[in-house]
C-alpha cells in the first residue's frame, strides 16, 4: 500500500487543502478522496494534484495555509506542505513590494523575494 497526498480546493481560488490516501495507485487515491468529499458535503471540491509520498518525505498533515503577509518578521514557513526546506520571513522591501525570505539551511544568506499574497504553510515543528 502506498501513500498519496491529494491536494484539493473547495472553491476556485480558495486555499489548498490536503487529504492523505493509502492506496495502490493515483486513481484509487482520487476515488477515496471523492468518497470522502461526498461524505462530508464538499460538493464543489476540485482535485488539483495527486502526488506519491516517498518514505523519506515528512507527511505534513497539520499544514495551515496562510498568506505570507500575515506572518510576523522572523516566522518560519514552508512553501509547500510536503517540502523539506524551511524559510524565515525577513523584511518587506517597499521598492519591489516583496518580502525577503531566507532559506534556514543556507549559510550564505541567499534567499528569495515573494509577494505578500503568496500562500505558504505553517504549523510544523522545526
N, C-alpha and C positions, 0 to 999 in steps of 0.2 A: 504494500500500500504506500503510495506517495502522498506528499503534502503539497497542495496547491493553494496559492493565495489568489482570491478573486477580488479584484478592485472594481468597485461599482459606485455609481452616483444615483441618488434617489430622484432628483430632477436635473435637467440640463443645467450645468454651471454650478451646481451645489457641490460642496466639498466631497472628496472621495472617501469612501468607507472601505473597510476590509473585511473579508469573510474567509475563514480557513476551511478547506475541504480536504478530507483524506479519501483519495480515490485512485483508480487505476490510470486515468488519463484526464486530459483537459475537458473533454466533452462531458464526462461523468461529473467532474467538479462543477461545471456550469449548470448541469441538471440539478445537482444538490443545492446550489445557490437558488435556482428558480423555485424549488420546493420550499426553501427557507423563506424566500421573499413572499411567496403566496401565503404561507402560513402566518407571516407577520404583517400582512396587508401592504406590502411595498408594491403597489400597482404600477408605479412609474419608474421602478428601478431599471437601470441600464448597465450591463456589464461593459466595463471599459477595457480591462485587461485581465488575463489569467496567466499567472507565472508559476513555474515549478520552483519550489523552495528546496535548495540543496541542504544537505545535512549541516554544513557549516554556517548557514545563514540564520541569524537570530530571528525568531518569529516574534515580531513586534505587534502583539495583539492589542495592547493598550494605547495604540497610536491615537493622538489627538491632533487633528489638522487645524492649523491656525494660520493667519496671515503674518508675515514677517514683521509688519509694522506694529503688531500687538505685543511683541516681545520686548522686554527691557534690555538695555545695553548690558552685555555680559552673559546673557542667557544662552544655553546650549540647545541645539536643534539638529535634526536630520532632514535632508532634502527629500528622501523617500522613506516610507515606513519600514522597509526591509534593508536599508542602507547600513553599511558598517561605518562610513565616515561621519564624524560629528563636527559640526561647525559652531562657532561662537559669534553672536551678533555684536558688531562693533558700532562705530559712529555712523551718523547719517550725513551724507555729503549734499549740500544744497545745490551745488553746481550741476551734478549729474542726477540729482533726485533719486539716489540709491543708497542702500545700506552696505557698509563694508562688512563682509563675513569671512572669517579666517578659519581654515582647517586646523583643528586642535592638534593633529599629529605632525603638521608641517613646521619644522623649526625655523625655516627661512621666512615665515610670515606671509607667504604667498596666499592670497585669498581671492575672493570674487566679490563683485558688487551685484546685488539683487534689488529689484523693485520691492517696495513695501507690500504690494499686493500678491507677492509670491507665496504660495502655500507651502508651509514647512510643517514638520512633525515634532511634537514634544511629548513628554510623559514617559521617558525611559531612564534607566539607571546608567550613569557614566562614571 
